[in-house]
């Protein structure tokens, strides 16, 4: 799936410490607000338009679609049943405005994990 501006995303976390049934995260909805295939200045990040709250930093951000979507090869895939998700990154908080949030791309997670010493 190719993420594009204005597509809906889900931010899955614990706003203000809230949870469902005392254990499950809350799914909040937003939209991609800045071209996600480009970087935000020098940072491997993009912006979403979403009403979020404290406690959601570190939440996964996913694109979820029913029906058709574009692939990297330029094809359009038509799915007649099921829900497809794509991990887009980790939400880091409101920036620069309360309705705009910053999402770090998966490459950031890979780089962090590579930097951790492997002590066996």
C-alpha positions as CSV (number, residue, x, y, z in Angstrom):
1,X,0.0,0.0,0.0
2,X,1.2,3.5,-0.8
3,X,0.3,6.1,1.8
4,X,-0.9,9.4,0.4
5,X,-2.0,12.8,1.8
6,X,-5.5,12.8,3.2
7,X,-5.7,9.1,3.8
8,X,-7.1,8.1,7.2
9,X,-4.7,6.7,9.8
10,X,-5.2,5.2,13.3
11,X,-3.1,6.2,16.3
12,X,-3.3,3.3,18.8
13,X,-2.5,4.3,22.3
14,X,-3.5,5.4,25.8
15,X,-4.7,9.1,25.7
16,X,-4.6,10.6,29.1
17,X,-3.9,7.1,30.4
18,X,-7.3,5.8,29.3
19,X,-7.8,2.2,28.1
20,X,-10.6,0.0,27.2
21,X,-11.5,-2.7,29.8
22,X,-8.4,-1.6,31.7
23,X,-6.0,-3.1,29.2
24,X,-6.8,-2.4,25.6
25,X,-5.6,0.8,23.7
26,X,-7.8,3.4,22.3
27,X,-7.9,3.9,18.5
28,X,-8.0,7.5,17.5
29,X,-8.4,8.6,13.9
30,X,-6.5,11.2,11.9
31,X,-5.4,11.9,8.4
32,X,-2.1,12.1,6.7
33,X,-1.3,15.9,6.5
34,X,2.1,16.0,4.7
35,X,3.4,13.8,1.9
36,X,4.5,10.7,3.8
37,X,7.1,9.5,1.3
38,X,9.1,12.7,1.8
39,X,11.0,13.7,4.9
40,X,10.1,16.5,7.2
41,X,13.0,18.7,6.6
42,X,16.1,16.7,7.6
43,X,14.0,14.3,9.7
44,X,12.6,10.9,8.6
45,X,9.1,11.9,9.8
46,X,5.8,13.2,8.4
47,X,2.7,15.0,9.8
48,X,-0.8,13.9,10.6
49,X,-3.9,15.9,11.3
50,X,-5.4,14.3,14.4
51,X,-6.8,15.3,17.8
52,X,-4.5,13.6,20.2
53,X,-3.9,13.8,23.9
54,X,-1.0,13.4,26.3
55,X,0.1,9.8,26.8
56,X,-0.1,9.0,23.1
57,X,3.6,9.5,22.4
58,X,5.1,6.2,21.3
59,X,1.8,5.0,19.8
60,X,1.9,3.1,16.6
61,X,0.4,4.8,13.6
62,X,-1.2,2.6,11.0
63,X,-2.9,3.0,7.6
64,X,-6.0,0.8,7.4
65,X,-7.9,0.3,4.2
66,X,-10.8,-1.6,2.8
67,X,-11.1,-2.0,-1.0
68,X,-8.5,-0.9,-3.4
69,X,-5.1,0.6,-2.9
70,X,-1.9,1.5,-4.9
71,X,1.3,-0.6,-4.7
72,X,4.9,0.6,-5.0
73,X,5.0,-1.0,-8.5
74,X,2.1,1.3,-9.6
75,X,-0.5,-1.4,-9.6
76,X,-3.9,-1.0,-8.1
77,X,-5.0,-3.9,-5.9
78,X,-8.7,-4.5,-5.4
79,X,-9.5,-6.4,-2.3
80,X,-13.1,-7.6,-2.0
81,X,-13.0,-8.6,1.6
82,X,-10.9,-7.9,4.6
83,X,-9.1,-5.0,6.1
84,X,-5.4,-4.3,5.2
85,X,-3.1,-2.4,7.5
86,X,0.4,-0.8,7.0
87,X,2.6,0.3,9.9
88,X,3.6,3.9,9.1
89,X,5.6,4.8,12.2
90,X,5.5,6.0,15.8
91,X,3.6,9.1,17.0
92,X,5.8,11.5,18.9
93,X,3.4,14.2,19.9
94,X,1.8,17.4,18.8
95,X,3.9,19.5,16.5
96,X,3.8,22.5,15.9
97,X,0.1,22.9,16.6
98,X,-2.2,20.9,18.9
99,X,-4.1,19.4,15.8
100,X,-0.9,18.4,13.9
101,X,1.2,15.5,15.1
102,X,4.6,14.2,14.1
103,X,5.1,10.6,13.1
104,X,8.6,9.1,13.0
105,X,9.0,6.6,10.1
106,X,9.9,3.0,10.7
107,X,13.5,3.6,9.6
108,X,14.0,5.5,12.9
109,X,13.1,2.4,14.9
110,X,15.5,0.2,12.8
111,X,18.3,2.7,13.4
112,X,17.6,2.8,17.2
113,X,17.6,-1.0,17.3
114,X,20.8,-1.2,15.4
115,X,22.5,1.2,17.9
116,X,21.7,-1.0,20.9
117,X,24.7,-3.2,21.9
118,X,24.1,-6.9,21.4
119,X,25.3,-8.3,24.8
120,X,24.8,-12.0,24.8
